[in-house]
Amino acid sequence: MAIKSNDIRIREWISGSPIVVEQNTLLIDAVKAMANHGIGALLICEGEKLVGIFTERDMFKCFINFSEKTLNAPVSGFMTKNPITAQLDEDYNTVYIKMKTHNIRHIPILDNGKLVGIVSIRDLLRYYHNKLETEVLNATKEIDKLEHLVQITEDDRINVLVNEIKKYEELSLTDPLTELYNKRYFQNRLTEEVARCQRYKTKLSLIFADIDNFKKINDHYGHEMGDHLLKGISQRLIGEIGELSVISRLRRSDIVARYGGEEFVVILPETGKEGSLIVAERLRNVIGDSPFSLENGPIWITMSFGVAELPHDAQDASGLIKKADTAMYNAKKQGKNRVMIANQ
């Protein structure tokens, strides 16, 4: 059972009374305001228009070349101009991913262009954990009440708890089986990366991958073994298995996600087609060159990969996914266990 979408709207968690100062406010007064209110960010406005944000990070930077004149200079000279913002009707995942993508800890919230609040990443994490803990506690209390009325089994107890936790699947960012990022996170993150790519005129590549003959593997070995292989493949893709880590390790900025079933995607920011082709070949070799150990002996797995680049192959997130997906299916048609690039 999923929670109502309204429950994860960012409007539920914003600080509706952020500390706002004019851009001609002296730096010393801005720092005092942060200290007096115990906050990590000030919003800087020109009249009613948001023009910047001043955070602890900005404060540390301004003291690198500190002088007495610094404290009496306007805060506008030290703020982050044109800050990344979120809209009041956006949800938890979108805002969280936006903050992670741009490596920021505070984000101003707008409603039709008007400043209405601010959210910190600490607020989001605390809210999520508190809600989850509260629901589990409430479920436990309900179980205790039931035990006084009827005999319930341990399985019943577990099912009630699991159902309560599942209410918050919409807040989850990871796939429970593989522990990779899930499709929801991937879609939101790709949208953010596309926006960043277009904003800074950089390149962005996407790798779409699919396990070859996975249905036959499931039919022959069973779904439990299929799940085991999915976990192992996921670990290899992100470089978590011993000596393979050196071969398959990606950059910290690269995002690996389970797209669904036996499909995986890799987002490669600031990477053109040539670089992503090298990465895809490396991943293909990591999967195909070493067998997976099963009770009945080793099994060899291969994967097919498709690569697409923005803006060369597409202009938006959906187009990039389609191009990479098509390239992957072309790799299947060409004999599998290979990498194909879009429009090849």
C-alpha positions as CSV (number, residue, x, y, z in Angstrom):
1,M,0.0,0.0,0.0
2,A,1.5,3.3,-1.0
3,I,1.1,6.6,0.9
4,K,-0.9,9.4,-0.7
5,S,1.1,11.6,-3.0
6,N,0.2,14.6,-0.9
7,D,2.0,13.1,2.1
8,I,5.4,13.4,0.3
9,R,4.9,16.9,-1.2
10,I,7.7,19.2,-0.1
11,R,5.1,21.7,1.1
12,E,4.6,19.5,4.2
13,W,8.2,20.0,5.4
14,I,9.4,23.4,4.5
15,S,10.5,26.0,7.0
16,G,7.9,28.6,6.1
17,S,9.7,31.5,7.8
18,P,13.3,31.4,6.5
19,I,15.7,34.1,7.5
20,V,15.9,36.6,4.6
21,V,18.3,39.6,4.3
22,E,18.9,42.2,1.6
23,Q,21.8,41.8,-0.7
24,N,23.5,44.9,0.7
25,T,23.5,43.5,4.2
26,L,27.1,43.4,5.7
27,L,28.8,40.1,5.9
28,I,29.3,40.4,9.7
29,D,25.5,41.0,10.1
30,A,24.7,38.0,7.9
31,V,27.0,35.7,10.0
32,K,25.5,37.0,13.2
33,A,22.0,36.3,11.9
34,M,23.0,32.7,11.1
35,A,24.6,32.3,14.6
36,N,21.7,33.9,16.5
37,H,19.1,31.7,14.7
38,G,21.2,28.6,14.7
39,I,20.7,28.1,10.9
40,G,23.0,26.9,8.1
41,A,21.7,29.2,5.3
42,L,20.4,32.7,4.7
43,L,18.3,33.7,1.7
44,I,19.4,36.9,0.0
45,C,16.7,39.0,-1.7
46,E,16.4,42.2,-3.7
47,G,13.0,43.4,-2.7
48,E,10.9,40.3,-3.1
49,K,13.1,38.6,-5.6
50,L,15.4,35.8,-4.6
51,V,18.9,36.6,-5.9
52,G,21.1,34.3,-3.8
53,I,21.8,32.0,-0.8
54,F,24.5,32.3,1.8
55,T,25.4,29.0,3.5
56,E,28.1,27.7,5.8
57,R,30.1,26.7,2.7
58,D,30.0,30.2,1.4
59,M,31.0,31.5,4.9
60,F,34.0,29.2,5.0
61,K,35.1,30.4,1.6
62,C,35.0,34.0,2.4
63,F,37.3,33.5,5.4
64,I,40.1,31.9,3.2
65,N,41.4,35.4,2.3
66,F,40.1,37.1,5.3
67,S,40.7,40.7,6.2
68,E,38.9,43.3,8.4
69,K,37.4,44.8,5.3
70,T,35.7,41.4,4.5
71,L,33.4,41.6,7.4
72,N,32.1,45.1,6.4
73,A,31.6,44.1,2.7
74,P,28.1,43.3,1.4
75,V,27.0,39.7,1.7
76,S,26.1,39.8,-2.0
77,G,29.8,39.5,-2.8
78,F,30.0,36.1,-1.0
79,M,26.6,34.5,-1.7
80,T,25.9,31.8,-4.2
81,K,24.1,33.6,-7.0
82,N,21.0,32.3,-8.8
83,P,20.7,29.3,-6.4
84,I,19.1,26.0,-7.4
85,T,15.4,26.1,-6.2
86,A,12.5,23.7,-5.9
87,Q,8.8,24.2,-6.4
88,L,6.2,23.9,-3.6
89,D,4.4,21.1,-5.4
90,E,7.5,18.9,-5.9
91,D,7.8,15.7,-3.9
92,Y,10.4,14.3,-1.6
93,N,12.4,12.3,-4.2
94,T,12.6,15.1,-6.7
95,V,13.8,17.7,-4.2
96,Y,16.2,15.2,-2.5
97,I,17.7,14.1,-5.8
98,K,18.1,17.8,-6.9
99,M,20.0,18.5,-3.7
100,K,22.2,15.5,-4.2
101,T,22.8,16.2,-7.9
102,H,24.0,19.7,-7.2
103,N,25.8,18.8,-4.0
104,I,23.8,21.3,-1.9
105,R,22.4,21.1,1.6
106,H,19.8,23.8,1.5
107,I,17.3,24.6,-1.2
108,P,14.9,27.6,-1.4
109,I,11.2,26.8,-2.2
110,L,9.2,28.8,-4.6
111,D,5.5,29.0,-5.4
112,N,4.9,30.6,-8.8
113,G,8.1,32.5,-8.5
114,K,7.4,33.7,-5.0
115,L,9.8,32.7,-2.2
116,V,7.8,30.7,0.4
117,G,10.4,28.8,2.4
118,I,13.5,26.7,2.6
119,V,14.3,23.0,3.1
120,S,17.6,21.5,4.3
121,I,18.7,17.9,3.5
122,R,18.7,17.3,7.2
123,D,15.0,18.2,7.4
124,L,14.2,15.7,4.7
125,L,16.2,12.8,6.2
126,R,14.8,13.5,9.7
127,Y,11.2,13.7,8.5
128,Y,11.6,10.4,6.6
129,H,13.2,8.5,9.5
130,N,10.7,9.9,12.0
131,K,7.7,8.9,9.9
132,L,9.0,5.5,9.3
133,E,9.8,4.9,13.0
134,T,6.4,6.2,14.0
135,E,4.5,3.9,11.6
136,V,6.5,0.9,12.7
137,L,5.8,1.8,16.4
138,N,2.1,2.2,15.6
139,A,2.0,-1.1,13.8
140,T,3.6,-2.8,16.8
141,K,1.0,-1.3,19.1
142,E,-1.8,-2.6,16.9
143,I,-0.2,-6.0,17.0
144,D,-0.1,-5.9,20.8
145,K,-3.8,-5.0,20.9
146,L,-4.6,-7.9,18.6
147,E,-2.7,-10.4,20.7
148,H,-5.1,-9.7,23.6
149,L,-8.0,-10.6,21.4
150,V,-6.8,-13.4,19.1
151,Q,-3.9,-15.7,18.7
152,I,-1.6,-14.3,15.9
153,T,1.5,-16.0,14.5
154,E,4.9,-14.6,14.1
155,D,4.2,-14.5,10.3
156,D,1.2,-12.3,11.0
157,R,3.3,-10.0,13.1
158,I,5.9,-9.7,10.3
159,N,3.3,-9.2,7.6
160,V,1.8,-6.3,9.5
161,L,5.2,-4.6,10.0
162,V,6.1,-5.2,6.3
163,N,2.8,-3.6,5.2
164,E,3.4,-0.6,7.3
165,I,6.9,-0.1,5.9
166,K,5.6,-0.6,2.4
167,K,3.5,2.6,2.8
168,Y,6.8,4.5,2.4
169,E,8.0,2.8,-0.8
170,E,7.4,6.1,-2.6
171,L,10.1,7.6,-0.4
172,S,12.6,4.8,-1.2
173,L,15.5,5.5,-3.5
174,T,16.9,2.0,-3.8
175,D,15.9,-1.3,-5.2
176,P,15.3,-3.7,-2.3
177,L,16.8,-6.8,-4.1
178,T,20.0,-5.4,-5.7
179,E,20.4,-2.3,-3.4
180,L,21.1,-0.2,-6.5
181,Y,19.2,3.0,-7.1
182,N,15.7,2.3,-8.3
183,K,13.9,3.4,-11.4
184,R,12.2,6.3,-9.6
185,Y,15.6,7.7,-8.5
186,F,17.1,7.1,-11.9
187,Q,14.3,9.0,-13.7
188,N,14.5,12.0,-11.3
189,R,18.3,12.0,-11.4
190,L,18.5,11.8,-15.1
191,T,16.1,14.7,-15.5
192,E,18.4,16.7,-13.1
193,E,21.5,15.7,-15.0
194,V,20.0,16.6,-18.3
195,A,19.1,20.0,-17.0
196,R,22.6,20.5,-15.6
197,C,24.1,19.3,-19.0
198,Q,22.0,21.9,-20.9
199,R,22.7,24.6,-18.4
200,Y,26.5,24.2,-18.5
201,K,26.7,23.0,-22.1
202,T,28.4,19.7,-21.2
203,K,28.0,16.2,-22.4
204,L,25.9,13.4,-20.8
205,S,25.9,9.7,-21.7
206,L,23.5,6.9,-20.8
207,I,24.3,3.2,-20.8
208,F,21.3,0.8,-21.1
209,A,22.1,-2.9,-20.2
210,D,20.2,-6.1,-20.2
211,I,21.2,-9.6,-19.1
212,D,21.3,-12.0,-22.0
213,N,18.9,-15.1,-21.9
214,F,17.8,-14.3,-18.4
215,K,14.4,-15.9,-18.9
216,K,16.1,-19.2,-19.7
217,I,18.3,-18.9,-16.6
218,N,15.2,-18.3,-14.4
219,D,13.3,-21.2,-16.0
220,H,16.2,-23.6,-15.6
221,Y,17.6,-22.6,-12.1
222,G,14.5,-21.0,-10.5
223,H,13.6,-17.4,-9.5
224,E,15.5,-17.7,-6.2
225,M,18.7,-18.4,-8.1
226,G,17.8,-15.7,-10.6
227,D,17.6,-13.2,-7.7
228,H,21.0,-14.4,-6.5
229,L,22.5,-13.7,-9.9
230,L,20.8,-10.2,-10.1
231,K,22.5,-9.3,-6.8
232,G,25.9,-10.6,-8.0
233,I,25.6,-8.8,-11.3
234,S,24.7,-5.6,-9.5
235,Q,27.8,-5.9,-7.3
236,R,30.0,-6.4,-10.3
237,L,28.5,-3.4,-12.1
238,I,29.4,-1.1,-9.2
239,G,32.7,-2.8,-8.5
240,E,32.1,-4.3,-5.1
241,I,33.6,-7.7,-5.6
242,G,37.3,-8.1,-4.5
243,E,39.7,-7.9,-7.4
244,L,37.0,-6.9,-9.8
245,S,36.7,-3.5,-8.1
246,V,39.7,-2.1,-9.8
247,I,38.3,-3.1,-13.2
248,S,34.7,-2.0,-12.9
249,R,34.8,0.9,-10.5
250,L,33.0,3.9,-11.8
251,R,33.4,7.5,-10.8
252,R,31.5,8.8,-7.7
253,S,29.4,11.0,-10.0
254,D,28.3,8.0,-12.1
255,I,24.9,6.5,-11.2
256,V,24.0,2.8,-11.6
257,A,20.3,1.8,-11.2
258,R,18.1,-1.2,-11.7
259,Y,15.6,-0.1,-14.4
260,G,13.4,-3.1,-14.0
261,G,13.6,-6.9,-14.3
262,E,17.0,-7.7,-15.7
263,E,17.6,-4.2,-17.1
264,F,20.2,-1.8,-15.7
265,V,21.1,1.8,-16.5
266,V,24.3,3.9,-15.9
267,I,24.3,7.7,-16.0
268,L,27.6,9.2,-17.0
269,P,27.7,12.9,-16.4
270,E,30.2,15.0,-18.4
271,T,31.0,12.1,-20.6
272,G,30.8,11.8,-24.3
273,K,30.1,8.7,-26.4
274,E,33.8,7.6,-26.7
275,G,34.2,7.6,-22.9
276,S,30.9,5.9,-22.3
277,L,31.8,3.2,-24.9
278,I,35.0,2.4,-23.0
279,V,33.0,2.2,-19.7
280,A,30.3,-0.1,-21.3
281,E,33.0,-2.4,-22.7
282,R,34.7,-2.6,-19.3
283,L,31.4,-3.5,-17.7
284,R,30.7,-6.1,-20.4
285,N,34.0,-7.7,-19.7
286,V,33.6,-7.7,-16.0
287,I,30.3,-9.6,-16.3
288,G,31.3,-11.9,-19.1
289,D,34.9,-12.9,-18.2
290,S,34.3,-14.4,-14.8
291,P,31.7,-17.1,-14.1
292,F,29.2,-17.0,-11.2
293,S,29.5,-19.8,-8.7
294,L,26.3,-21.9,-8.1
295,E,25.8,-25.0,-6.1
296,N,25.8,-27.1,-9.3
297,G,28.9,-25.5,-10.7
298,P,29.8,-22.2,-12.4
299,I,27.5,-20.4,-14.8
300,W,28.6,-17.8,-17.4
301,I,26.5,-14.7,-17.8
302,T,26.7,-12.1,-20.6
303,M,25.0,-8.7,-21.0
304,S,24.2,-6.5,-24.0
305,F,24.8,-2.8,-23.8
306,G,23.5,0.3,-25.6
307,V,25.0,3.8,-25.4
308,A,23.6,7.2,-26.2
309,E,24.8,10.7,-25.7
310,L,23.2,14.1,-25.1
311,P,23.0,16.3,-27.0
312,H,24.3,14.3,-30.0
313,D,21.6,11.6,-29.9
314,A,18.7,13.2,-28.0
315,Q,17.6,16.5,-26.5
316,D,15.8,15.4,-23.4
317,A,15.8,12.6,-20.8
318,S,13.1,10.5,-22.5
319,G,14.8,10.7,-25.8
320,L,18.1,9.6,-24.3
321,I,16.5,6.6,-22.7
322,K,14.8,5.6,-25.9
323,K,18.1,5.9,-27.9
324,A,20.1,3.9,-25.4
325,D,17.4,1.3,-25.1
326,T,17.2,0.9,-28.9
327,A,21.0,0.6,-29.2
328,M,20.9,-2.2,-26.6
329,Y,18.2,-4.1,-28.5
330,N,20.3,-3.7,-31.6
331,A,23.2,-5.3,-29.7
332,K,20.8,-8.2,-28.9
333,K,19.9,-8.6,-32.6
334,Q,23.6,-8.6,-33.6
335,G,24.3,-11.6,-31.4
336,K,24.3,-10.4,-27.8
337,N,27.2,-9.9,-25.5
338,R,28.3,-6.7,-27.2
339,V,28.1,-2.9,-27.0
340,M,26.2,-0.8,-29.6
341,I,26.0,2.9,-29.8
342,A,22.9,4.9,-30.8
343,N,22.3,5.2,-34.6
344,Q,25.0,2.6,-35.3
